[in-house]
Amino acid sequence: MNNEEIDVLVIGAGAAGAALSWSLTEKGAKVVCLEQGGWIDPSTFPSLEPDYETQLTRGGNFSLSPNFRKRSEDYPVTTDGENPPFVMMFNAVGGSTIHWQGIFPRFHPSDFKVKTLDGVADDWPISYWDLEPYYDLNDKMIGVSGVAGDPANPPRSPRQTPPLPLGKMGNTLVKGFEKLGWHWWVTDHGIISKAYKNRSPCMLHGKCMFGCPMGAKATTDRTYWPLAIEKGAEIRTWSRVKEVTVDKNGKAKGAIYFDKDGNTQEAKAKVVVVCCNGIGTPRLLLNSKSSLFPDGLGNTNGLVGKNFMVHPGLSIKGIFDDVMDGHLGPMGSPLFSHEFYETDKSRGFDRGYMLYGERTFGPLSQTGSIPWGDKHHEAFSEIFPHQVGLTVLADDLPEVTNTVELDKEVVDSNGIAAAKVTYSLSENSKSMLAHASQKATEVLEAAGAKKVIVPAPGNMAHLMGTARMGINEQNSVVDKNNKVHSVSNLFVVDGSSFTTGAGVNPTSTIMALALRAADKIWGKRSEWK
Amino acid sequence: MNNKWSRRRFTKAVISAQVLVASGVLTLPLACVETKKTEGDSSINYSQQETLKNAMDEIIPANEKMPSASEIEGVNYILKILAELPDLSPLFISIINKIEAQSLELLNSSFSNLTKGKRIHILTNIEQTEPELFKVLKDFTYESYYTSEKVYELIKYEPHPTGTLGPKMKPFDEKLLDRVKNIPPMYTKI
């Protein structure tokens, strides 16, 4: 496509960029997507090798963190704060869906109205019901395994494929939840258990985060992109955007980017959509400075990069006498509980959290706390294969002090300023994690664990909140349709547009928002010039 | 990933992978091929390899059921890593030299001639005084051990690399949800 003919320029080919590009192309828009990475050769996936765990223990070119991978298409992310996050993302066609676990919950209706209900943070300018048709459409597009009927969530349409197996560890957790009489449900996954839309079903290898060559996991290079390309969308790989450009009237003009040879190119479009994740998006906006926007694009009120959320978490392990084989089956989660999801002020914190069963990697990654020396084999045989993971994912409310900024010293391989992330747990999050730790321990003990190991708090690397959605231009970056307040033809569509983080994994909501934003962009096409 | 990888080649590779995986034809070796290294093609000489072997065997010793680190070719594994990642060689040489220097300084003997208890004393001392250096030795010893096909057999771990037929698991039994299905709606309606 000629650089002058583009209707919509999309930056980033991950979960949001793919869904949005497909939808707009399907409607008739001429879409070009700039992606700093390339197509990934499935034969290079570490999951094909028995020593894939070394990607976790000492890094490698498929490491979860760009700071360890250090591919030329990655950019460094420096960290700071009391709880500096472990940053995970992937830069390629498919984005971070390449190494996600495929856990696919939806937000609750209450997640969109936390100010109204609980007096904290801010309400989203849209409701669950505005997104519901897009959740459904997205589920049909990618294929979800699971079962409808969960009383903790609004009713939803039948899942496209049956649930994935629970396995021994999942069934053990069921015993714990049933003994306590608490809520649990089988997890929705963006991993198909039966063949769906020319994709093969999951074969239960359990190495989903290190590449799924058969395509059972809904990476967007295997779901949305083939359909979008068939309809005429173009992806320009190895194209790293330096800045979004604006004209003299303050409208987005296009983007300047480095091509694979390091040469500078410019693409012009009627509409520009930034889909670079909760770190990459504020980084790009802050790097897009001009005389009209000296503090960065969309940053008139200084909120770009503020309110960074990452989902605090705890990876709690129960040790059992029986063999649990927690490494068998899809790496995601056999089941979850929303027993403590909605606010109950008597617990001493606002909002709530999800507990979910989480499978383990193989033996190597379970040696982290195993002593060396004469006690080594005894200690190892106690935990392997006897561990059951019960992970806490806590709602993350926005804090203006948790930020993504431009690093003043570090740059990427094209000389563009890197991102610096600062994060500290709020008192609300600390109280929530303490409560969740006790409740997860109760479940594991009820399931028969002889020992429960509670680690220090970590995070889920869900990158959210840094270009937040809102009604009021003074406290948000984008409006209810993901349009940047101060620029009439610039949109931000990814986790950075989240007003609050909810207590569930974000990808389903990111993709639903992208499909909705595509409708809103297309609906205003008469204003494209 | 390389920058010559195109959408067309990607599509062809995807189709091939799906067919081969579904048929179970695509199977891969369960572990890296161990090639014996000699002093001549290693950055670590024989004496240093001996120190490394003895240190690794204190980190993961043998017991009545399990072999020691060196008994599953742990030293060869390290030599293979160093051949692939030569930048690591100075680090390993530094670790080995540290072990030998402390043995001579504290116990007036080479590490290899020490008794088990005295070797542990030296390693514990290095762990306390040079924790990051010691961690490198410990982590690579663990890696050599827990990526070994022999160890997989002993701990009854079937790695099921993607590309082989996966494990058999019972389908989800929806009857398990009978109680929960009857819980009234728990979500806040708004």
Interface residues (C-beta under 8 A of the other chain):
Chain A: G37 G38 W39 I40 D41 P42 S43 T44 F45 S47 L48 E49 P50 D51 Y52 E53 T54 T57 R58 N61 R71 A92 H108 P109 S110 F112 K113 T116 L117 S127 V147 G149 D150 P151 A152 N153 P154 P162 P163 L164 P165 L166 G167 N171 V174 E178 G181 H183 W184 W185 V186 R199 S200 C202 M203 L204 H205 G206 K207 F210 G211 C212 P213 M214 G215 D221 R222 P226 I229 I235 T237 W238 K260 H327 L328 G329 H338 Y341 E342 G362 P363 L364 T367 I370 W372 G373 D374 H376 H377 F380 S381 F384 P385
Chain B: M1 N2 N3 W5 S6 R7 R9 F10 T11 A13 V14 A17 Q18 V21 A22 L28 P29 L30 A31 C32 E58 I59 I60 P61 N63 K65 M66 I120 L123 K138 D139 T141 Y142 E143 Y146 T147 E149 V151 Y152 I155 K156 Y157 P159 H160 P161 T162 G163 T164 L165 G166 P167 M169 K170 P171 F172 E174 L176 L177 R179 V180 K181 I183 P184 P185 M186 Y187 T188 K189 I190
